[in-house]
Amino acid sequence: MERIKIKTNTIQKDKKMKLILKKDVYFTITKSWEDKMTKQNDVFKCSICGNTVVMVHPGIGEKVCQNKVSDDKEYFECVLNAGQLNCCGKLMDLSHPKESDTGHEKHKPIFEKAKNTITVQVGSTPHPMEEAHWIEWVEVLTSDDRSYRKYLKPGNAPEAKFENVQDIVHVRAYCNIHGLWESIIK
C-alpha cells in the first residue's frame, strides 16, 4: 500500500486514474480505478436465479473513504466501489470468456464470412439445443464498439447469421450451462 502526501485543495486523478480527494493529509489508495470498473460487454450471472446481464454502459461507482490515524499522522483510506452488480441479495458472478473446448461438448464459436454475411456456428460439431442444455445467444462485436446479438431457443440450430457487419473483432456464444465462449478475430 502506498501513502502519498498531497498539498492541494482540488480533486485529482494520477496517471493510473486513481482518485485522490481534496485535503492536505496522507491518503492510502487500496484499489486502482481500472480494477474495480465493469467494462462494456462484460457478462454477469446470478448464481441463485440464473439472471444474466450484459453491461451496456459501465458506471464509475462511488468512493468510500475513512479517516484514519497511524504513527500520529492522519490519512484517508479510500476504496472505489464500482461495478458491483447484485441479484437475489448477492453479488453477481462475472463470466470470463473461455476460448478452448474440453470434453465431448463443443462450445467455441466458429465463423465463416461470405460477401456481406457472417455465419457463426457454435462448436466444431453442433452444440446440443435441448430444453436442459442449449446456446442462449450468439453475438459479434466490432472494432467500433457495436454489438449484434441473436437469441436462440431449444430446438433451433446452434448458429446465427449476421448481415452487413464490418470489422468484427470478437464472436461470442453463451451456453445456459457452460457460460460464455469466445473466438477472437485476428
Residue frames as a rotation matrix with the C-alpha (Angstrom) as fourth column:
MET 1
0.581 0.814 0.000 0.00
0.814 -0.581 0.000 0.00
0.000 0.000 -1.000 0.00
GLU 2
-0.440 -0.763 0.473 1.38
0.783 -0.584 -0.213 3.37
0.439 0.277 0.855 -0.98
ARG 3
0.433 0.516 -0.739 0.97
0.777 -0.630 0.015 6.52
-0.458 -0.581 -0.673 1.09
ILE 4
-0.345 -0.488 0.802 1.33
0.799 -0.601 -0.022 9.89
0.493 0.633 0.597 -0.54
LYS 5
-0.255 0.255 -0.933 1.12
0.626 -0.691 -0.360 13.41
-0.737 -0.676 0.016 0.85
ILE 6
-0.065 0.372 0.926 -1.00
0.930 -0.314 0.192 15.79
0.362 0.874 -0.325 -1.16
LYS 7
-0.534 -0.075 -0.842 -0.72
0.461 -0.861 -0.215 19.56
-0.709 -0.503 0.494 -0.94
THR 8
-0.922 0.325 0.210 -3.71
0.058 -0.421 0.905 20.66
0.383 0.847 0.369 -2.92
ASN 9
-0.623 0.781 0.029 -7.31
-0.268 -0.179 -0.947 21.67
-0.735 -0.598 0.321 -2.49
THR 10
-0.005 0.620 -0.784 -8.64
-0.999 -0.041 -0.026 20.00
-0.048 0.783 0.620 -5.63
ILE 11
0.569 0.211 0.795 -9.69
-0.178 0.975 -0.132 16.51
-0.803 -0.066 0.592 -6.64
GLN 12
-0.079 -0.699 -0.711 -7.11
-0.966 -0.122 0.227 14.86
-0.245 0.705 -0.666 -8.89
LYS 13
0.961 0.138 0.239 -6.50
-0.081 0.969 -0.233 11.67
-0.263 0.204 0.943 -10.82
ASP 14
0.031 -0.999 -0.024 -2.99
-0.474 -0.036 0.880 10.33
-0.880 -0.016 -0.475 -11.11
LYS 15
-0.498 -0.330 -0.802 -1.57
-0.862 0.094 0.498 8.61
-0.089 0.939 -0.332 -14.22
LYS 16
-0.969 0.157 -0.193 -3.29
0.129 0.980 0.149 5.34
0.212 0.120 -0.970 -13.31
MET 17
-0.291 0.917 0.271 -6.65
-0.200 -0.336 0.921 7.09
0.936 0.214 0.281 -12.78
LYS 18
-0.377 0.152 -0.914 -6.53
0.865 0.411 -0.288 6.55
0.332 -0.899 -0.287 -9.02
LEU 19
0.426 0.650 0.630 -8.88
0.335 -0.760 0.557 9.00
0.840 -0.026 -0.542 -7.35
ILE 20
-0.612 -0.641 -0.463 -7.42
0.727 -0.227 -0.647 11.44
0.309 -0.733 0.605 -4.84
LEU 21
0.490 0.862 -0.128 -9.65
0.826 -0.413 0.382 13.52
0.277 -0.294 -0.915 -2.57
LYS 22
0.130 -0.420 0.898 -9.02
0.019 -0.905 -0.426 17.11
0.991 0.072 -0.110 -1.60
LYS 23
0.990 0.044 0.132 -7.27
-0.120 -0.209 0.971 17.66
0.070 -0.977 -0.201 1.72
ASP 24
0.229 -0.973 0.040 -3.69
-0.654 -0.184 -0.734 18.21
0.721 0.141 -0.678 2.80
VAL 25
0.352 -0.100 0.931 -3.24
-0.775 0.527 0.350 14.84
-0.525 -0.844 0.108 4.53
TYR 26
-0.793 -0.608 0.028 -1.95
-0.516 0.697 0.498 11.36
-0.322 0.380 -0.867 3.74
PHE 27
0.390 0.886 -0.252 -4.06
-0.903 0.314 -0.294 9.11
-0.182 0.342 0.922 1.53
THR 28
-0.646 -0.488 0.587 -3.86
-0.312 0.870 0.381 5.36
-0.697 0.063 -0.715 1.05
ILE 29
0.082 0.632 -0.771 -5.19
-0.997 0.054 -0.061 4.10
0.003 0.773 0.634 -2.25
THR 30
-0.242 -0.160 0.957 -6.12
-0.516 0.856 0.012 0.44
-0.821 -0.491 -0.290 -1.81
LYS 31
-0.014 0.280 0.960 -7.55
0.654 0.729 -0.203 -0.46
-0.756 0.625 -0.194 -5.22
SER 32
-0.905 -0.349 -0.242 -6.97
0.059 -0.667 0.743 1.09
-0.421 0.658 0.624 -8.61
TRP 33
-0.211 0.853 -0.477 -9.87
-0.695 -0.474 -0.541 2.55
-0.687 0.218 0.693 -10.55
GLU 34
-0.237 0.085 -0.968 -9.46
-0.912 0.323 0.252 0.18
0.334 0.943 0.001 -13.50
ASP 35
-0.946 -0.201 -0.255 -9.51
-0.117 0.943 -0.311 -2.96
0.304 -0.264 -0.916 -11.36
LYS 36
-0.726 0.687 -0.026 -12.92
0.174 0.147 -0.974 -2.16
-0.666 -0.711 -0.226 -9.91
MET 37
-0.349 0.614 -0.708 -14.71
-0.787 -0.603 -0.134 -1.00
-0.509 0.510 0.693 -13.05
THR 38
0.253 0.465 0.848 -17.11
0.363 0.767 -0.529 -3.09
-0.897 0.441 0.025 -15.05
LYS 39
-0.771 -0.521 -0.367 -16.41
-0.180 -0.374 0.910 -2.96
-0.611 0.768 0.194 -18.74
GLN 40
0.047 0.779 -0.626 -18.71
-0.941 -0.176 -0.289 -2.64
-0.335 0.602 0.725 -21.70
ASN 41
0.266 0.254 -0.930 -19.95
-0.711 0.703 -0.011 -6.09
0.651 0.664 0.368 -22.82
ASP 42
-0.866 -0.419 0.272 -19.00
-0.484 0.571 -0.663 -7.83
0.123 -0.705 -0.698 -19.54
VAL 43
0.005 0.860 -0.511 -21.43
-0.307 0.487 0.817 -10.67
0.952 0.153 0.267 -18.82
PHE 44
-0.772 -0.156 0.616 -22.69
-0.631 0.068 -0.773 -11.31
0.079 -0.985 -0.151 -15.27
LYS 45
-0.165 0.732 -0.661 -24.84
-0.107 0.653 0.750 -14.19
0.980 0.195 -0.030 -13.99
CYS 46
0.057 0.300 0.952 -26.75
-0.983 -0.151 0.107 -14.66
0.176 -0.942 0.286 -10.74
SER 47
-0.818 -0.449 -0.361 -25.77
-0.378 0.891 -0.251 -17.95
0.434 -0.069 -0.898 -9.10
ILE 48
-0.743 0.600 0.297 -29.19
-0.130 0.306 -0.943 -18.16
-0.657 -0.739 -0.149 -7.41
CYS 49
0.241 0.970 -0.012 -31.86
-0.119 0.017 -0.993 -17.39
-0.963 0.241 0.120 -10.05
GLY 50
-0.089 -0.362 0.928 -29.80
0.811 0.515 0.279 -17.50
-0.579 0.777 0.247 -13.27
ASN 51
0.902 0.359 -0.241 -30.48
0.185 -0.824 -0.535 -13.90
-0.391 0.438 -0.809 -14.39
THR 52
-0.056 -0.915 0.400 -27.84
0.952 0.072 0.297 -12.85
-0.301 0.398 0.867 -16.93
VAL 53
0.806 0.236 -0.543 -26.78
0.163 -0.970 -0.180 -9.24
-0.569 0.057 -0.820 -17.52
VAL 54
0.093 -0.769 0.632 -24.63
0.983 -0.030 -0.181 -7.82
0.158 0.638 0.753 -20.32
MET 55
-0.037 -0.192 -0.981 -23.03
0.555 -0.820 0.140 -4.48
-0.831 -0.539 0.137 -19.38
VAL 56
0.522 0.314 0.793 -24.20
0.841 -0.347 -0.416 -1.80
0.144 0.884 -0.445 -21.81
HIS 57
0.343 -0.392 0.854 -22.79
-0.058 -0.916 -0.397 1.27
0.937 0.087 -0.337 -20.07
PRO 58
-0.016 -0.401 -0.916 -20.42
0.884 0.422 -0.200 0.94
0.467 -0.813 0.347 -17.10
GLY 59
0.862 0.307 0.403 -20.69
0.069 -0.859 0.507 3.48
0.502 -0.409 -0.762 -14.31
ILE 60
-0.085 -0.965 0.248 -17.92
-0.217 -0.225 -0.950 4.90
0.973 -0.135 -0.190 -12.12
GLY 61
0.136 0.173 -0.976 -19.41
0.750 0.626 0.215 3.89
0.647 -0.761 -0.045 -8.77
GLU 62
0.852 0.201 0.483 -18.67
-0.152 -0.789 0.596 5.66
0.501 -0.581 -0.642 -5.54
LYS 63
-0.312 -0.950 0.029 -15.65
-0.133 0.013 -0.991 6.44
0.941 -0.313 -0.130 -3.37
VAL 64
0.868 0.437 -0.236 -15.74
0.174 0.177 0.969 5.15
0.465 -0.882 0.078 0.17
CYS 65
-0.136 -0.954 0.266 -13.14
0.026 -0.271 -0.962 6.85
0.990 -0.124 0.062 2.36
GLN 66
0.795 0.291 -0.532 -12.34
0.518 0.131 0.845 6.56
0.316 -0.948 -0.047 6.03
ASN 67
0.449 -0.633 0.631 -10.31
-0.598 -0.737 -0.315 8.96
0.664 -0.236 -0.710 8.11
LYS 68
0.801 -0.249 -0.545 -7.58
0.482 0.808 0.340 7.01
0.356 -0.535 0.767 9.93
VAL 69
0.639 -0.665 0.387 -4.64
-0.751 -0.647 0.127 7.82
0.166 -0.372 -0.913 12.18
SER 70
0.871 -0.469 -0.145 -1.41
0.481 0.874 0.064 5.84
0.097 -0.125 0.987 12.21
ASP 71
-0.119 -0.986 -0.118 2.01
0.986 -0.103 -0.131 6.81
0.117 -0.132 0.984 13.55
ASP 72
-0.145 0.177 -0.974 0.45
0.548 -0.805 -0.228 10.09
-0.824 -0.566 0.019 14.69
LYS 73
-0.931 -0.097 -0.352 -0.39
-0.227 -0.602 0.766 11.01
-0.286 0.793 0.538 11.09
GLU 74
0.033 0.998 0.061 -3.88
-0.231 0.067 -0.971 11.49
-0.972 0.018 0.233 9.73
TYR 75
-0.911 -0.247 -0.330 -4.75
-0.362 0.097 0.927 9.87
-0.197 0.964 -0.178 6.43
PHE 76
0.213 0.973 -0.085 -7.75
-0.857 0.145 -0.494 8.73
-0.469 0.178 0.865 4.38
GLU 77
-0.800 -0.300 0.519 -8.08
-0.018 0.877 0.479 5.15
-0.599 0.374 -0.708 3.19
CYS 78
-0.061 0.773 -0.631 -10.14
-0.829 -0.392 -0.400 5.17
-0.556 0.499 0.664 0.00
VAL 79
-0.709 -0.027 0.705 -11.70
0.296 0.896 0.332 2.33
-0.640 0.444 -0.627 -1.95
LEU 80
-0.590 0.534 -0.606 -13.59
-0.798 -0.496 0.341 2.81
-0.119 0.685 0.719 -5.19
ASN 81
-0.489 0.545 0.681 -16.73
0.148 0.821 -0.551 0.65
-0.860 -0.168 -0.482 -5.13
ALA 82
-0.134 0.417 -0.899 -17.72
-0.899 -0.433 -0.067 0.32
-0.417 0.799 0.433 -8.76
GLY 83
-0.304 0.006 -0.953 -19.15
-0.801 0.540 0.259 -2.36
0.516 0.841 -0.159 -10.95
GLN 84
-0.979 0.023 0.202 -20.71
-0.107 0.785 -0.610 -4.50
-0.173 -0.619 -0.766 -8.28
LEU 85
-0.365 0.888 -0.280 -23.95
-0.676 -0.046 0.736 -5.91
0.640 0.458 0.617 -9.67
ASN 86
-0.852 0.150 0.501 -26.36
-0.368 0.508 -0.779 -7.58
-0.372 -0.848 -0.377 -7.24
CYS 87
-0.185 0.852 -0.490 -29.23
-0.652 0.266 0.710 -10.00
0.735 0.451 0.506 -7.73
CYS 88
0.526 0.495 -0.691 -31.13
0.163 0.739 0.654 -12.04
0.834 -0.457 0.308 -5.13
GLY 89
0.961 -0.109 0.255 -29.21
-0.277 -0.401 0.873 -10.16
0.007 -0.910 -0.415 -2.41
LYS 90
0.454 -0.835 0.311 -25.83
0.399 0.502 0.767 -11.43
-0.796 -0.224 0.562 -3.63
LEU 91
-0.088 -0.576 -0.812 -23.06
-0.645 -0.588 0.487 -10.19
-0.759 0.567 -0.320 -5.94
MET 92
0.927 0.367 -0.069 -23.43
-0.266 0.520 -0.811 -11.49
-0.262 0.771 0.581 -9.49
ASP 93
0.224 -0.861 0.457 -20.60
0.346 0.509 0.788 -13.58
-0.911 -0.019 0.412 -10.96
LEU 94
0.232 -0.273 -0.933 -18.54
-0.819 -0.573 -0.036 -12.13
-0.525 0.773 -0.357 -13.82
SER 95
0.828 0.062 0.557 -18.42
0.213 0.885 -0.414 -14.61
-0.518 0.462 0.720 -16.72
HIS 96
-0.069 -0.909 -0.411 -14.89
-0.570 -0.302 0.764 -14.91
-0.818 0.288 -0.498 -18.07
PRO 97
0.691 0.396 -0.604 -14.98
-0.719 0.298 -0.628 -16.00
-0.069 0.868 0.491 -21.73
LYS 98
0.188 -0.588 0.787 -13.47
-0.027 0.798 0.603 -19.40
-0.982 -0.134 0.134 -22.48
GLU 99
0.225 -0.190 -0.956 -11.60
-0.911 -0.388 -0.137 -19.92
-0.345 0.902 -0.261 -25.73
SER 100
-0.611 -0.458 -0.646 -10.84
-0.674 0.729 0.122 -23.64
0.415 0.510 -0.754 -25.86
ASP 101
0.484 0.871 -0.087 -13.14
-0.759 0.467 0.455 -26.65
0.436 -0.154 0.886 -25.61
THR 102
-0.795 -0.570 0.209 -12.59
-0.604 0.708 -0.366 -29.61
0.060 -0.417 -0.907 -23.34
GLY 103
-0.437 0.648 0.624 -14.67
-0.137 0.637 -0.758 -32.76
-0.889 -0.417 -0.190 -23.20
HIS 104
-0.617 0.228 0.753 -17.14
0.714 0.566 0.413 -34.01
-0.332 0.792 -0.512 -25.79
GLU 105
0.554 0.830 -0.072 -19.37
0.732 -0.526 -0.433 -30.91
-0.398 0.187 -0.898 -25.89
LYS 106
-0.490 -0.715 0.499 -18.27
0.868 -0.451 0.206 -28.17
0.078 0.535 0.842 -28.24
HIS 107
0.415 0.648 -0.639 -18.90
0.755 -0.637 -0.155 -24.51
-0.508 -0.418 -0.753 -27.46
LYS 108
-0.455 -0.686 -0.567 -16.33
0.278 -0.715 0.641 -22.38
-0.846 0.134 0.517 -29.26
PRO 109
0.636 0.714 -0.292 -17.98
-0.030 -0.355 -0.934 -20.17
-0.771 0.603 -0.204 -31.90
ILE 110
-0.485 -0.691 0.536 -16.74
0.561 0.224 0.797 -20.82
-0.671 0.687 0.279 -35.42
PHE 111
0.341 0.617 -0.709 -17.42
-0.120 -0.720 -0.684 -18.17
-0.932 0.318 -0.172 -38.05
GLU 112
-0.382 -0.353 0.854 -17.45
0.825 0.286 0.487 -18.03
-0.417 0.891 0.182 -41.81
LYS 113
-0.086 0.301 -0.950 -17.67
-0.153 -0.946 -0.286 -14.86
-0.985 0.121 0.127 -43.87
ALA 114
-0.459 0.033 0.888 -19.19
0.843 0.334 0.423 -14.80
-0.282 0.942 -0.180 -47.35
LYS 115
-0.240 0.285 0.928 -19.75
0.567 -0.735 0.372 -11.45
0.788 0.616 0.015 -49.08
ASN 116
-0.396 0.150 0.906 -21.83
-0.497 -0.865 -0.074 -9.33
0.772 -0.479 0.417 -46.64
THR 117
0.697 0.714 0.063 -22.87
-0.491 0.411 0.768 -12.21
0.523 -0.566 0.637 -44.37
ILE 118
-0.605 -0.780 0.160 -21.12
-0.675 0.395 -0.623 -13.77
0.423 -0.485 -0.765 -41.41
THR 119
0.546 0.712 -0.442 -22.39
-0.345 0.672 0.656 -17.15
0.763 -0.206 0.612 -40.23
VAL 120
-0.434 -0.626 0.647 -21.50
-0.862 0.082 -0.500 -18.24
0.260 -0.775 -0.576 -36.69
GLN 121
0.441 0.473 -0.763 -21.83
-0.165 0.878 0.449 -21.91
0.882 -0.072 0.465 -35.75
VAL 122
0.314 -0.295 0.903 -21.35
-0.949 -0.132 0.287 -22.98
0.035 -0.946 -0.321 -32.14
GLY 123
0.288 -0.346 0.893 -18.92
-0.361 0.824 0.436 -25.89
-0.887 -0.448 0.112 -31.89
SER 124
-0.630 -0.562 -0.537 -16.91
-0.735 0.205 0.647 -27.82
-0.253 0.802 -0.542 -34.45
THR 125
-0.750 0.638 -0.174 -19.72
0.507 0.723 0.469 -30.37
0.425 0.264 -0.866 -34.07
PRO 126
-0.204 0.708 0.676 -23.10
-0.159 -0.705 0.691 -28.72
0.966 0.033 0.256 -33.49
HIS 127
-0.938 -0.097 0.332 -23.85
-0.324 -0.088 -0.942 -27.92
0.121 -0.991 0.051 -29.85
PRO 128
-0.596 0.781 -0.187 -26.95
0.794 0.608 0.012 -29.59
0.123 -0.141 -0.982 -28.34
MET 129
-0.827 0.441 0.350 -30.09
-0.397 -0.898 0.192 -27.45
0.399 0.020 0.917 -28.41
GLU 130
-0.355 0.656 -0.666 -32.27
0.592 0.709 0.383 -29.29
0.723 -0.258 -0.640 -25.88
GLU 131
0.614 0.720 0.323 -34.60
0.153 -0.511 0.846 -27.95
0.774 -0.470 -0.424 -23.15
ALA 132
0.904 -0.258 -0.342 -31.98
0.372 0.079 0.925 -28.58
-0.212 -0.963 0.167 -20.46
HIS 133
-0.018 -0.987 -0.163 -28.87
0.377 -0.157 0.913 -27.54
-0.926 -0.045 0.374 -22.45
TRP 134
0.553 0.231 0.800 -28.71
0.833 -0.154 -0.531 -25.01
0.000 0.961 -0.278 -25.27
ILE 135
-0.709 -0.694 0.122 -26.97
0.704 -0.707 0.068 -21.92
0.039 0.134 0.990 -26.63
GLU 136
0.082 0.777 -0.624 -28.93
0.726 -0.476 -0.497 -18.89
-0.683 -0.412 -0.603 -25.42
TRP 137
0.907 0.211 -0.365 -27.36
-0.057 -0.797 -0.601 -16.32
-0.418 0.566 -0.711 -27.75
VAL 138
0.110 -0.854 0.509 -24.68
0.974 0.194 0.114 -15.67
-0.196 0.484 0.853 -30.33
GLU 139
0.851 0.145 -0.504 -23.04
0.168 -0.986 -0.001 -12.27
-0.497 -0.084 -0.864 -30.68
VAL 140
0.160 -0.838 0.521 -20.50
0.927 -0.054 -0.372 -10.44
0.340 0.543 0.768 -32.81
LEU 141
0.625 -0.095 -0.775 -18.58
0.387 -0.824 0.413 -7.40
-0.678 -0.558 -0.479 -31.53
THR 142
0.677 -0.331 0.657 -16.97
0.617 -0.231 -0.752 -4.88
0.401 0.915 0.048 -33.86
SER 143
-0.340 -0.929 -0.147 -13.92
0.907 -0.282 -0.314 -2.62
0.250 -0.240 0.938 -33.59
ASP 144
-0.672 0.144 0.726 -16.20
-0.079 -0.989 0.123 0.44
0.736 0.025 0.676 -33.32
ASP 145
-0.964 0.166 0.209 -17.90
-0.200 0.070 -0.977 -0.93
-0.176 -0.984 -0.034 -30.13
ARG 146
-0.075 0.965 -0.250 -21.06
-0.971 -0.014 0.237 -2.19
0.225 0.261 0.939 -31.82
SER 147
-0.846 -0.110 0.522 -22.62
-0.263 0.937 -0.230 -5.49
-0.464 -0.332 -0.822 -30.81
TYR 148
-0.165 0.776 -0.609 -25.03
-0.898 0.137 0.417 -7.65
0.407 0.616 0.674 -32.75
ARG 149
-0.830 -0.087 0.551 -26.80
-0.423 0.743 -0.519 -10.46
-0.364 -0.664 -0.653 -30.90
LYS 150
-0.191 0.782 -0.594 -29.20
-0.640 0.360 0.679 -13.23
0.745 0.510 0.431 -31.96
TYR 151
-0.326 0.196 0.925 -31.18
-0.855 0.356 -0.377 -15.13
-0.403 -0.914 0.052 -29.34
LEU 152
-0.572 0.081 -0.816 -31.70
-0.443 0.807 0.391 -18.87
0.690 0.585 -0.426 -29.80
LYS 153
0.194 0.691 0.696 -34.15
-0.973 0.226 0.046 -21.35
-0.126 -0.686 0.716 -28.27
PRO 154
-0.487 -0.268 0.831 -34.07
-0.270 0.951 0.149 -25.10
-0.830 -0.152 -0.536 -27.68
GLY 155
0.352 0.590 0.727 -34.79
0.492 0.544 -0.680 -26.83
-0.797 0.597 -0.098 -30.97
ASN 156
0.881 -0.142 -0.452 -33.09
-0.417 -0.685 -0.597 -24.09
-0.225 0.715 -0.662 -33.08
ALA 157
0.613 -0.790 -0.004 -29.86
0.581 0.455 -0.675 -24.79
0.535 0.412 0.738 -34.94
PRO 158
0.559 -0.464 -0.687 -26.83
0.590 -0.360 0.723 -23.62
-0.583 -0.809 0.073 -32.89
GLU 159
-0.537 -0.708 0.459 -25.93
0.834 -0.361 0.418 -20.91
-0.130 0.607 0.784 -35.40
ALA 160
0.443 0.622 -0.646 -26.72
0.421 -0.780 -0.463 -17.34
-0.792 -0.067 -0.607 -36.35
LYS 161
-0.105 -0.406 0.908 -26.33
0.979 -0.202 0.023 -15.22
0.174 0.891 0.418 -39.48
PHE 162
0.208 0.068 -0.976 -25.46
0.413 -0.910 0.024 -11.53
-0.887 -0.408 -0.218 -39.43
GLU 163
0.438 0.057 0.897 -25.80
0.892 -0.154 -0.426 -9.26
0.114 0.986 -0.118 -42.47
ASN 164
0.460 -0.248 0.853 -23.67
0.290 -0.866 -0.408 -6.20
0.839 0.435 -0.326 -43.33
VAL 165
0.961 -0.256 -0.102 -21.45
0.044 -0.221 0.974 -6.31
-0.272 -0.941 -0.201 -40.23
GLN 166
0.603 -0.786 0.132 -17.94
0.013 -0.155 -0.988 -4.91
0.797 0.598 -0.083 -40.73
ASP 167
-0.188 -0.868 0.459 -14.70
-0.509 -0.313 -0.802 -5.03
0.840 -0.384 -0.383 -38.72
ILE 168
0.849 0.518 -0.100 -15.59
-0.230 0.534 0.813 -7.93
0.475 -0.668 0.573 -36.42
VAL 169
-0.147 -0.942 0.300 -13.12
-0.761 -0.086 -0.643 -8.47
0.632 -0.323 -0.705 -33.57
HIS 170
-0.851 -0.054 0.522 -14.93
-0.427 0.649 -0.630 -10.98
-0.305 -0.759 -0.575 -31.29
VAL 171
-0.149 0.840 -0.521 -17.53
-0.498 0.392 0.774 -13.69
0.854 0.375 0.360 -31.80
ARG 172
-0.836 -0.119 0.536 -19.25
-0.548 0.246 -0.799 -14.93
-0.037 -0.962 -0.271 -28.62
ALA 173
-0.117 0.817 -0.564 -21.77
-0.166 0.544 0.823 -17.60
0.979 0.189 0.072 -27.65
TYR 174
-0.543 0.010 0.839 -23.49
-0.831 -0.144 -0.537 -18.15
0.116 -0.990 0.087 -24.32
CYS 175
-0.448 0.323 -0.834 -24.39
0.076 0.943 0.325 -21.68
0.891 0.083 -0.447 -23.15
ASN 176
0.431 0.718 0.546 -27.03
-0.506 -0.309 0.805 -21.90
0.747 -0.623 0.231 -20.42
ILE 177
0.965 -0.109 -0.237 -24.87
0.247 0.670 0.700 -24.44
0.082 -0.735 0.673 -18.52
HIS 178
0.306 -0.952 -0.023 -21.24
0.943 0.300 0.142 -23.76
-0.128 -0.065 0.990 -19.50
GLY 179
0.317 -0.120 -0.941 -21.34
0.366 -0.900 0.238 -19.96
-0.875 -0.420 -0.241 -19.80
LEU 180
0.793 -0.001 -0.610 -19.55
-0.390 -0.769 -0.506 -17.58
-0.469 0.639 -0.610 -22.14
TRP 181
0.198 -0.704 0.682 -17.36
0.697 0.590 0.407 -18.71
-0.689 0.395 0.608 -25.06
GLU 182
0.691 -0.028 -0.723 -15.38
-0.305 -0.918 -0.256 -16.51
-0.656 0.397 -0.642 -27.42
SER 183
0.292 -0.667 0.686 -13.34
0.932 0.359 -0.048 -16.52
-0.215 0.653 0.726 -30.60
ILE 184
0.320 -0.291 -0.902 -11.06
-0.009 -0.952 0.305 -13.57
-0.947 -0.089 -0.307 -31.23
ILE 185
0.834 0.009 0.552 -10.60
0.548 0.116 -0.829 -12.49
-0.071 0.993 0.092 -34.83
LYS 186
0.141 -0.889 -0.435 -7.02
0.417 -0.345 0.841 -11.53
-0.898 -0.300 0.322 -35.61
